[in-house]
Structure formats: C-alpha cells, structure tokens
Amino acid sequence: MKNNLDIRFCVYILYTCSWRIMKGYLRIQVRVNALLCLGELVPRLDKVLISEILQTLRRCTAVDHSAPTLMCTLNVAGVVYKQVTVFT
C-alpha cells in the first residue's frame, strides 16, 4: 500500500510538467498539492520510502524552479528532517 501511494505521488509531482493540456498555473497547482500531500504522509513512512521521497524532491526541483514548488519542497524537506531525527 505504501509503495503504491509513493509511486502515484511521484508520478503526479514529476510528470505534471509534461502534460501539454494543462497550462502554467494549473500545472504548478497540481504539483504543489501533491507535494503538500506528500509532506503530510512523511511521518507515516519508513526510512526507505523517505529516501525515495528525497530523490523525488531532487528531481522535482531540477524540473521546476518556481516559487510555490520550491516552498513546498522546503516544507517536505523540513518534515523529512524532523522525521529522520526521530528515527535516530
């Protein structure tokens, strides 16, 4: 179940830039909403899935440098940092 959710969010986050039907604002809105959902899921995931999420965030920031995407990426990274300190 967790693997399927992670794959779906990664698809929404990474591939919204390739949809030709969606225009700029709607595309960013879909990515931001997916990143916010991913940030809420992080406390429920294990270390392996968290490392995959970090790779997804790296790929996302390589594709999109807009302000909303960067702010949500920083939010998810902050949640991941707090979760990793709980693991140690």
C-alpha positions in Angstrom: 0.0 0.0 0.0 2.7 2.5 0.9 4.7 1.7 -2.2 1.7 2.3 -4.4 1.0 5.7 -2.8 4.6 6.8 -3.2 4.7 5.9 -6.8 1.4 7.7 -7.5 2.6 10.9 -5.8 6.0 10.7 -7.7 4.1 10.5 -10.9 1.9 13.5 -10.1 4.9 15.5 -8.9 7.3 14.7 -11.8 5.1 14.3 -14.8 2.8 17.3 -14.5 5.4 19.3 -16.4 4.9 17.0 -19.5 1.1 17.4 -19.8 0.5 19.7 -22.8 -3.2 20.1 -21.9 -2.5 21.9 -18.6 -1.3 25.5 -18.7 1.2 27.0 -16.3 -0.8 27.9 -13.2 -2.8 24.7 -13.2 0.3 22.6 -13.6 2.0 24.2 -10.7 -1.1 23.9 -8.6 -1.2 20.1 -9.2 2.4 19.8 -8.3 2.1 21.9 -5.1 -1.0 19.9 -3.9 0.9 16.7 -4.5 3.9 18.0 -2.6 1.7 19.1 0.3 0.0 15.6 0.5 3.5 14.0 0.4 4.6 16.2 3.3 1.6 15.0 5.4 2.4 11.4 4.6 6.1 11.5 5.6 5.6 10.9 9.3 3.8 7.6 8.5 6.6 6.2 6.3 9.8 4.3 6.9 13.4 5.2 6.1 13.4 3.5 2.7 10.4 5.4 1.4 11.7 8.7 2.9 14.9 8.3 0.9 12.8 7.8 -2.3 10.9 10.9 -1.4 14.1 12.9 -1.2 15.1 11.6 -4.6 11.7 12.7 -6.0 12.2 16.2 -4.4 15.6 16.5 -6.1 14.2 15.6 -9.5 11.2 18.0 -8.9 13.5 20.9 -8.2 15.6 20.1 -11.2 12.5 20.3 -13.5 10.7 23.3 -11.9 12.2 26.3 -10.2 9.0 28.2 -9.5 8.5 29.8 -6.1 5.5 27.6 -5.0 7.3 24.4 -5.9 10.4 25.4 -4.0 8.5 26.4 -0.9 6.6 23.1 -0.9 9.8 21.2 -1.4 11.4 23.0 1.5 8.3 22.1 3.6 8.6 18.4 2.7 12.4 18.5 3.4 11.7 20.1 6.8 9.2 17.4 7.7 11.7 14.7 6.5 14.4 16.3 8.7 12.2 16.2 11.7 11.2 12.6 11.0 14.8 11.4 10.5 15.8 13.0 13.8 13.0 11.0 15.4 14.4 7.8 13.9 17.9 8.4 15.3 
